[in-house]
């Protein structure tokens, strides 16, 4: 048979002594009640336990698998299947719940590992997205430069076209002018013009027949 833990042994001896009014067994002996927590903390804990705080004892009893129930006036009742009045031989079976604690820690450890892996994956995805973003920005800058170059050349072509259109318009006007002049002069007769000028002189016509419309005789 194993030995009970010191905390469990001391707690059992305190209950069995029946010299403390602040703690007692229940009527069926399958649980105990801390009747006056303040008195228990003040009178018993400094002598029998390492800790002097009642809440620390509550946490230790919970780690040993004791079930706690709150009663009236801050009283607490604790029970454990191996902690029974008169059954000292089963006290060694009251042990810390290491398996559950370890399992819980292992579960937390696995969760941490999973979180780290997820964070690593997210970091890699973020770096990939940043690389893609940088590549897209470079392409946008290149397209912007190309677009600016195209716009400048389009403007240049438009200016050249305007200049060409203006020169063509001027050329068209010159063609029309010379065509008109040709139409005017195509019926000109020099001999008739000479006779008319002589006649104008005889009748006292204009002295400068070059400004007279009569200088252009037609057939």
SEKEPA-533456 format. One line per 5 residues: for each residue x, y, z of N, C-alpha, C. Coordinates in nm, 2 decimals. Atoms other than C-alpha are relative to their C-alpha. Example, Ala and Ser with C-alpha at 12.3 -4.5 7.8 and 13.67 -1.06 7.14 Angstrom:
2
0.09/-0.12/0.00/1.23/-0.45/0.78/0.09/0.12/0.00 ~ -0.09/-0.11/0.00/1.37/-0.11/0.71/-0.08/0.11/0.08 $
END
This chain:
219
0.08/-0.12/0.00/0.00/0.00/0.00/0.09/0.12/0.00 ~ -0.08/-0.12/0.01/0.13/0.34/-0.09/-0.03/0.10/0.11 ~ 0.01/-0.10/-0.10/0.17/0.64/0.13/-0.09/0.12/-0.06 ~ 0.08/-0.11/0.05/-0.08/0.93/0.11/0.09/0.13/-0.01 ~ -0.07/-0.13/0.01/0.04/1.28/0.01/-0.01/0.08/0.13 $
-0.01/-0.07/-0.13/0.13/1.51/0.30/-0.13/0.09/0.02 ~ 0.12/-0.08/-0.01/-0.16/1.75/0.22/-0.12/-0.08/0.04 ~ 0.11/0.08/-0.03/-0.41/1.47/0.22/0.01/-0.06/0.14 ~ -0.02/0.06/-0.13/-0.27/1.31/0.53/-0.03/0.10/0.11 ~ 0.02/-0.11/-0.10/-0.27/1.64/0.73/-0.15/0.03/0.00 $
0.15/-0.04/0.01/-0.63/1.72/0.61/-0.08/-0.11/0.07 ~ 0.07/0.11/-0.06/-0.75/1.37/0.72/0.02/0.00/0.15 ~ -0.03/0.00/-0.14/-0.58/1.40/1.06/-0.07/0.11/0.07 ~ 0.07/-0.11/-0.05/-0.73/1.74/1.12/-0.15/-0.03/0.02 ~ 0.14/0.03/-0.01/-1.08/1.61/1.05/-0.02/-0.11/0.11 $
0.02/0.10/-0.09/-1.03/1.30/1.26/0.02/0.04/0.15 ~ -0.03/-0.04/-0.13/-0.90/1.49/1.56/-0.13/0.07/0.07 ~ 0.13/-0.07/-0.04/-1.24/1.68/1.59/0.03/0.10/0.11 ~ -0.03/-0.11/-0.10/-1.07/1.95/1.80/-0.02/0.14/-0.07 ~ 0.02/-0.13/0.06/-1.14/2.22/1.54/-0.15/0.02/-0.04 $
0.14/-0.02/0.03/-1.48/2.37/1.50/-0.02/0.06/-0.14 ~ 0.02/-0.06/0.13/-1.41/2.54/1.17/0.00/-0.10/-0.12 ~ 0.01/0.11/0.10/-1.40/2.20/0.98/-0.05/-0.12/0.06 ~ 0.06/0.12/-0.05/-1.59/1.88/1.01/-0.04/-0.09/-0.11 ~ 0.06/0.10/0.09/-1.71/1.56/0.84/-0.15/0.03/-0.02 $
0.15/0.01/0.02/-2.06/1.54/0.69/-0.05/-0.11/0.08 ~ 0.06/0.11/-0.08/-2.30/1.31/0.86/0.03/-0.14/-0.05 ~ -0.02/0.14/0.05/-2.24/1.02/0.62/0.15/-0.02/-0.01 ~ -0.14/0.02/0.00/-1.86/1.08/0.64/0.06/-0.01/-0.14 ~ -0.05/0.01/0.14/-1.82/1.09/0.26/0.05/0.14/-0.06 $
-0.04/-0.13/0.04/-1.74/1.46/0.25/0.04/0.08/0.12 ~ -0.03/-0.08/-0.11/-1.61/1.74/0.47/-0.04/0.14/-0.03 ~ 0.05/-0.14/0.02/-1.72/2.10/0.52/0.10/0.09/0.08 ~ -0.08/-0.10/-0.07/-1.50/2.40/0.60/-0.11/0.10/0.04 ~ 0.11/-0.08/-0.05/-1.75/2.58/0.82/0.03/0.14/0.01 $
-0.04/-0.14/-0.01/-1.55/2.89/0.89/0.13/0.02/-0.07 ~ -0.12/-0.02/0.08/-1.30/2.97/0.61/0.10/0.09/0.07 ~ -0.09/-0.10/-0.06/-1.15/3.27/0.79/0.07/-0.06/0.12 ~ -0.07/0.06/-0.11/-1.08/3.08/1.11/0.09/-0.12/-0.04 ~ -0.08/0.11/0.05/-0.95/2.78/0.92/0.13/0.06/-0.05 $
-0.12/-0.06/0.05/-0.70/3.01/0.74/0.09/0.05/0.11 ~ -0.07/-0.06/-0.11/-0.60/3.18/1.06/0.06/-0.10/0.10 ~ -0.04/0.09/-0.11/-0.57/2.89/1.30/0.07/-0.13/-0.05 ~ -0.05/0.13/0.05/-0.50/2.58/1.09/0.11/0.00/-0.10 ~ -0.09/0.01/0.12/-0.32/2.66/0.77/0.14/0.03/0.03 $
-0.14/-0.03/-0.03/-0.01/2.82/0.92/0.08/-0.12/0.06 ~ -0.07/0.11/-0.07/0.06/2.50/1.12/0.00/-0.13/-0.08 ~ 0.00/0.13/0.07/-0.04/2.22/0.88/0.03/0.01/-0.15 ~ -0.01/-0.01/0.15/0.00/2.36/0.53/0.11/0.10/-0.03 ~ -0.10/-0.08/0.05/0.27/2.52/0.33/-0.05/0.15/-0.03 $
0.06/-0.13/0.03/0.04/2.80/0.21/-0.09/0.05/0.12 ~ 0.08/-0.06/-0.10/-0.14/3.04/0.44/-0.13/0.06/-0.05 ~ 0.12/-0.06/0.06/-0.42/3.14/0.20/-0.10/-0.12/-0.03 ~ 0.10/0.11/0.02/-0.74/2.94/0.19/-0.03/-0.02/-0.14 ~ 0.03/0.02/0.14/-0.79/3.00/-0.18/0.11/-0.09/-0.06 $
-0.10/0.09/0.05/-0.46/2.83/-0.24/-0.03/-0.15/0.03 ~ 0.04/0.14/-0.04/-0.59/2.52/-0.05/-0.11/-0.05/-0.10 ~ 0.10/0.03/0.09/-0.90/2.53/-0.27/0.05/-0.05/-0.13 ~ -0.06/0.03/0.13/-0.69/2.52/-0.58/0.07/-0.14/0.01 ~ -0.07/0.13/-0.02/-0.48/2.23/-0.44/-0.10/-0.12/0.00 $
0.10/0.10/-0.01/-0.79/2.03/-0.35/-0.06/-0.03/-0.14 ~ 0.05/0.02/0.13/-0.92/2.08/-0.70/0.10/-0.08/-0.09 ~ -0.10/0.07/0.08/-0.59/1.96/-0.85/0.01/-0.15/0.04 ~ 0.00/0.14/-0.05/-0.63/1.64/-0.64/-0.14/-0.07/-0.04 ~ 0.13/0.06/0.04/-0.98/1.58/-0.79/-0.11/0.02/0.09 $
0.11/-0.02/-0.09/-1.19/1.70/-0.50/-0.11/0.08/-0.07 ~ 0.11/-0.07/0.05/-1.54/1.82/-0.60/-0.04/0.10/0.11 ~ 0.04/-0.10/-0.10/-1.63/2.15/-0.43/-0.14/0.05/-0.03 ~ 0.14/-0.05/0.00/-1.98/2.27/-0.35/-0.01/0.12/0.10 ~ 0.01/-0.12/-0.09/-2.06/2.62/-0.21/-0.13/-0.02/0.08 $
0.12/0.01/-0.09/-2.30/2.62/0.09/-0.02/0.15/0.05 ~ 0.04/-0.13/-0.05/-2.45/2.91/0.29/0.12/0.06/0.08 ~ -0.09/-0.08/-0.09/-2.24/3.18/0.47/0.15/-0.04/-0.04 ~ -0.14/0.03/0.05/-1.92/3.11/0.25/0.05/-0.13/0.04 ~ -0.05/0.13/-0.03/-1.90/2.75/0.36/0.02/-0.08/-0.12 $
-0.04/0.08/0.12/-1.74/2.50/0.12/0.00/-0.15/0.04 ~ 0.00/0.14/-0.02/-1.80/2.13/0.10/0.08/-0.07/-0.11 ~ -0.08/0.07/0.10/-1.55/1.89/-0.06/-0.02/-0.15/0.02 ~ 0.02/0.15/0.00/-1.58/1.53/-0.16/0.09/-0.06/-0.10 ~ -0.08/0.08/0.09/-1.36/1.26/-0.32/-0.03/-0.14/0.03 $
0.04/0.14/-0.02/-1.43/0.90/-0.37/0.09/-0.08/0.08 ~ -0.09/0.07/-0.08/-1.12/0.79/-0.19/0.03/0.07/0.13 ~ -0.02/-0.07/-0.13/-1.13/1.05/0.09/-0.13/-0.02/0.08 ~ 0.12/0.04/-0.07/-1.38/0.89/0.33/0.04/-0.02/0.15 ~ -0.02/0.02/-0.14/-1.41/0.90/0.71/0.02/-0.14/0.04 $
-0.03/0.14/-0.05/-1.26/0.59/0.87/0.07/-0.09/-0.10 ~ -0.06/0.09/0.11/-1.11/0.46/0.54/0.14/0.06/-0.03 ~ -0.13/-0.06/0.02/-0.75/0.57/0.59/0.09/-0.08/-0.10 ~ -0.08/0.08/0.09/-0.62/0.28/0.37/-0.01/0.05/-0.15 ~ 0.02/-0.04/0.14/-0.75/0.45/0.05/0.05/0.14/-0.03 $
-0.05/-0.14/0.02/-0.59/0.79/0.11/0.11/0.01/-0.11 ~ -0.11/0.00/0.09/-0.29/0.70/-0.10/-0.05/0.01/-0.15 ~ 0.06/-0.01/0.14/-0.52/0.68/-0.41/-0.04/0.14/-0.04 ~ 0.03/-0.14/0.03/-0.59/1.05/-0.38/0.12/0.07/-0.06 ~ -0.12/-0.06/0.07/-0.34/1.19/-0.63/-0.03/0.12/-0.09 $
0.02/-0.11/0.09/-0.29/1.49/-0.84/-0.04/-0.05/-0.14 ~ 0.05/0.05/0.13/-0.46/1.46/-1.18/0.10/0.04/-0.10 ~ -0.11/-0.03/0.09/-0.13/1.47/-1.37/-0.04/-0.03/-0.14 ~ 0.03/0.05/0.13/-0.27/1.28/-1.67/-0.08/0.11/-0.08 ~ 0.08/-0.10/0.06/-0.53/1.54/-1.74/0.07/0.13/-0.02 $
-0.08/-0.12/0.02/-0.29/1.82/-1.68/0.09/-0.01/-0.12 ~ -0.10/0.03/0.11/-0.03/1.67/-1.91/-0.07/0.00/-0.14 ~ 0.07/0.00/0.12/-0.29/1.60/-2.17/-0.05/0.14/-0.04 ~ 0.04/-0.14/0.03/-0.42/1.96/-2.14/0.12/0.08/-0.06 ~ -0.12/-0.07/0.05/-0.06/2.09/-2.18/0.04/-0.04/-0.14 $
-0.03/0.05/0.13/0.00/1.86/-2.47/-0.09/0.06/-0.11 ~ 0.10/-0.06/0.09/-0.32/1.99/-2.63/0.03/0.15/-0.03 ~ -0.04/-0.14/0.02/-0.21/2.35/-2.58/0.12/0.01/-0.08 ~ -0.12/0.00/0.08/0.13/2.27/-2.71/-0.03/-0.03/-0.15 ~ 0.03/0.02/0.14/-0.02/2.12/-3.03/-0.07/0.12/-0.06 $
0.07/-0.12/0.05/-0.24/2.42/-3.06/0.10/0.11/-0.04 ~ -0.10/-0.10/0.03/0.06/2.65/-3.04/0.08/-0.03/-0.12 ~ -0.08/0.05/0.12/0.25/2.44/-3.30/-0.09/0.03/-0.12 ~ 0.09/-0.02/0.11/-0.05/2.46/-3.53/-0.01/0.15/-0.03 ~ 0.01/-0.14/0.02/-0.08/2.83/-3.48/0.13/0.06/-0.06 $
-0.13/-0.04/0.06/0.29/2.88/-3.56/0.01/-0.04/-0.14 ~ 0.00/0.04/0.14/0.25/2.68/-3.87/-0.09/0.08/-0.09 ~ 0.09/-0.09/0.08/-0.05/2.88/-3.98/0.06/0.14/-0.02 ~ -0.06/-0.13/0.01/0.13/3.20/-3.90/0.12/0.00/-0.11 ~ -0.11/0.01/0.10/0.43/3.08/-4.11/-0.06/0.00/-0.14 $
0.07/0.01/0.13/0.20/2.99/-4.39/-0.06/0.14/-0.05 ~ 0.06/-0.13/0.03/0.02/3.33/-4.37/0.11/0.10/-0.04 ~ -0.11/-0.08/0.03/0.36/3.50/-4.37/0.05/-0.02/-0.14 ~ -0.05/0.03/0.13/0.47/3.32/-4.68/-0.10/0.05/-0.11 ~ 0.10/-0.05/0.09/0.14/3.40/-4.85/0.01/0.15/-0.01 $
-0.01/-0.15/0.00/0.18/3.77/-4.75/0.12/0.04/-0.08 ~ -0.12/-0.04/0.07/0.53/3.78/-4.89/-0.02/-0.03/-0.15 ~ 0.03/0.03/0.14/0.41/3.62/-5.22/-0.09/0.11/-0.05 ~ 0.09/-0.11/0.04/0.13/3.88/-5.24/0.07/0.13/-0.02 ~ -0.08/-0.12/0.01/0.37/4.16/-5.17/0.09/0.00/-0.13 $
-0.08/0.01/0.12/0.60/4.03/-5.45/-0.08/0.02/-0.12 ~ 0.09/-0.02/0.11/0.31/4.01/-5.69/-0.04/0.14/-0.01 ~ 0.04/-0.14/0.00/0.20/4.36/-5.59/0.11/0.08/-0.06 ~ -0.11/-0.07/0.05/0.55/4.49/-5.66/0.01/-0.02/-0.15 ~ -0.01/0.03/0.15/0.55/4.32/-6.00/-0.11/0.08/-0.07 $
0.11/-0.07/0.06/0.21/4.47/-6.08/0.03/0.15/-0.01 ~ -0.04/-0.15/0.00/0.33/4.82/-5.98/0.10/0.03/-0.10 ~ -0.10/-0.03/0.10/0.63/4.79/-6.20/-0.06/-0.01/-0.14 ~ 0.07/0.01/0.13/0.41/4.68/-6.49/-0.08/0.13/-0.03 ~ 0.08/-0.13/0.01/0.18/4.98/-6.42/0.09/0.11/-0.04 $
-0.09/-0.11/0.04/0.47/5.22/-6.43/0.05/-0.01/-0.14 ~ -0.05/0.02/0.14/0.60/5.07/-6.76/-0.12/0.04/-0.09 ~ 0.11/-0.04/0.08/0.25/5.10/-6.91/-0.03/0.15/0.00 ~ 0.02/-0.14/-0.01/0.22/5.45/-6.78/0.10/0.08/-0.09 ~ -0.10/-0.06/0.08/0.55/5.54/-6.95/-0.03/-0.01/-0.15 $
0.04/0.02/0.14/0.44/5.38/-7.28/-0.12/0.08/-0.04 ~ 0.12/-0.08/0.03/0.10/5.55/-7.26/0.04/0.15/-0.02 ~ -0.04/-0.14/0.01/0.27/5.89/-7.20/0.07/0.02/-0.13 ~ -0.07/-0.01/0.13/0.50/5.83/-7.50/-0.10/0.00/-0.12 ~ 0.10/0.01/0.11/0.20/5.73/-7.72/-0.08/0.13/-0.01 $
0.07/-0.13/0.00/0.01/6.04/-7.61/0.08/0.11/-0.06 ~ -0.08/-0.11/0.05/0.30/6.27/-7.69/0.01/-0.02/-0.15 ~ -0.01/0.02/0.15/0.34/6.11/-8.04/-0.14/0.03/-0.07 ~ 0.13/-0.03/0.06/-0.04/6.13/-8.10/-0.01/0.15/-0.01 ~ 0.01/-0.14/0.00/-0.02/6.50/-8.01/0.08/0.06/-0.11 $
-0.09/-0.05/0.10/0.27/6.55/-8.24/-0.06/-0.02/-0.14 ~ 0.06/0.03/0.13/0.09/6.38/-8.53/-0.12/0.09/-0.02 ~ 0.12/-0.09/0.01/-0.22/6.59/-8.46/0.05/0.14/-0.04 ~ -0.05/-0.13/0.03/-0.01/6.91/-8.47/0.05/0.00/-0.15 ~ -0.05/0.01/0.13/0.16/6.79/-8.79/-0.12/0.00/-0.10 $
0.11/0.01/0.09/-0.18/6.71/-8.94/-0.07/0.14/-0.01 ~ 0.05/-0.14/0.01/-0.31/7.06/-8.85/0.08/0.09/-0.09 ~ -0.09/-0.08/0.09/-0.01/7.22/-9.01/-0.02/-0.04/-0.14 ~ 0.01/0.05/0.14/-0.05/7.00/-9.32/-0.14/0.05/-0.05 ~ 0.13/-0.05/0.05/-0.42/7.09/-9.34/0.00/0.15/-0.03 $
-0.01/-0.14/0.03/-0.34/7.46/-9.31/0.07/0.03/-0.13 ~ -0.07/-0.02/0.12/-0.08/7.44/-9.58/-0.08/-0.04/-0.12 ~ 0.08/0.05/0.12/-0.31/7.24/-9.80/-0.12/0.10/-0.03 ~ 0.10/-0.10/0.02/-0.58/7.50/-9.74/0.05/0.12/-0.07 ~ -0.07/-0.12/0.07/-0.34/7.78/-9.84/0.02/-0.04/-0.15 $
-0.03/0.04/0.13/-0.24/7.58/-10.14/-0.13/-0.01/-0.09 ~ 0.13/0.00/0.07/-0.61/7.53/-10.24/-0.04/0.14/-0.03 ~ 0.04/-0.14/0.03/-0.67/7.90/-10.21/0.09/0.05/-0.11 ~ -0.08/-0.05/0.11/-0.37/7.97/-10.43/-0.04/-0.06/-0.14 ~ 0.05/0.06/0.12/-0.50/7.72/-10.69/-0.12/0.07/-0.05 $
0.13/-0.07/0.04/-0.84/7.88/-10.68/0.03/0.14/-0.06 ~ -0.04/-0.13/0.05/-0.68/8.22/-10.72/0.05/0.00/-0.14 ~ -0.07/0.01/0.13/-0.46/8.13/-11.01/-0.10/-0.05/-0.11 ~ 0.10/0.05/0.09/-0.74/7.93/-11.17/-0.09/0.12/-0.05 ~ 0.08/-0.11/0.03/-0.96/8.24/-11.15/0.07/0.10/-0.09 $
-0.08/-0.09/0.08/-0.69/8.46/-11.29/0.01/-0.06/-0.14 ~ -0.02/0.06/0.14/-0.64/8.21/-11.58/-0.13/0.02/-0.07 ~ 0.13/-0.01/0.07/-1.02/8.22/-11.65/-0.02/0.14/-0.05 ~ 0.02/-0.14/0.04/-1.00/8.60/-11.66/0.09/0.03/-0.12 ~ -0.09/-0.03/0.11/-0.70/8.61/-11.89/0.00/-0.09/-0.12 $
-0.01/0.10/0.11/-0.77/8.32/-12.12/-0.06/0.06/-0.13 ~ 0.06/-0.06/0.12/-0.98/8.54/-12.36/0.06/0.13/-0.03 ~ -0.07/-0.13/0.03/-0.74/8.84/-12.36/0.05/0.01/-0.14 ~ -0.05/-0.03/0.14/-0.67/9.00/-12.71/0.08/0.13/0.01 ~ -0.09/-0.11/-0.02/-0.37/9.23/-12.71/-0.03/0.11/-0.11 $
0.02/-0.10/0.10/-0.45/9.40/-13.04/-0.12/0.09/0.03 ~ 0.12/-0.07/-0.03/-0.80/9.49/-12.93/0.02/0.10/0.11 ~ -0.03/-0.09/-0.12/-0.67/9.63/-12.60/0.08/0.12/-0.04 ~ -0.08/-0.11/0.05/-0.42/9.85/-12.79/-0.09/0.10/-0.07 ~ 0.09/-0.09/0.07/-0.69/10.00/-13.01/-0.09/0.07/0.10 $
0.08/-0.07/-0.10/-0.91/10.07/-12.71/0.07/0.10/0.07 ~ -0.08/-0.10/-0.07/-0.63/10.25/-12.53/0.02/0.12/-0.09 ~ -0.02/-0.11/0.09/-0.57/10.46/-12.84/-0.12/0.08/-0.01 ~ 0.12/-0.07/0.01/-0.93/10.55/-12.87/-0.03/0.08/0.13 ~ 0.02/-0.07/-0.12/-0.95/10.64/-12.50/0.08/0.13/0.01 $
-0.09/-0.12/0.00/-0.66/10.88/-12.54/-0.06/0.11/-0.09 ~ 0.06/-0.10/0.09/-0.84/11.04/-12.84/-0.12/0.07/0.06 ~ 0.12/-0.06/-0.06/-1.16/11.10/-12.64/0.02/0.06/0.13 ~ -0.03/-0.06/-0.14/-0.98/11.22/-12.33/-0.03/-0.10/0.11 ~ 0.03/0.10/-0.10/-1.02/10.89/-12.14/0.11/0.01/0.11 $
-0.10/0.00/-0.12/-0.82/10.80/-11.82/0.14/-0.01/-0.05 ~ -0.14/0.00/0.04/-0.45/10.87/-11.84/0.08/-0.12/0.04 ~ -0.07/0.12/-0.05/-0.36/10.55/-11.66/-0.10/-0.12/-0.03 ~ 0.09/0.10/0.04/-0.56/10.29/-11.86/0.03/-0.13/0.07 ~ -0.03/0.13/-0.06/-0.38/10.01/-11.66/-0.10/-0.02/0.12 $
0.09/0.02/-0.12/-0.63/10.08/-11.37/-0.15/-0.01/-0.05 ~ 0.14/0.00/0.05/-0.94/10.08/-11.60/-0.04/-0.14/-0.03 ~ 0.05/0.14/0.03/-1.15/9.76/-11.63/-0.01/-0.02/-0.15 ~ 0.01/0.02/0.14/-1.16/9.83/-12.00/0.13/-0.05/-0.06 ~ -0.13/0.05/0.05/-0.80/9.72/-12.03/-0.01/-0.15/-0.03 $
0.01/0.14/0.02/-0.93/9.36/-12.04/-0.11/-0.03/-0.10 ~ 0.11/0.03/0.10/-1.12/9.33/-12.37/-0.01/-0.15/-0.03 ~ 0.02/0.14/0.03/-1.27/9.00/-12.45/-0.08/-0.02/-0.13 ~ 0.07/0.03/0.13/-1.40/8.83/-12.77/-0.14/-0.04/0.04 $
END
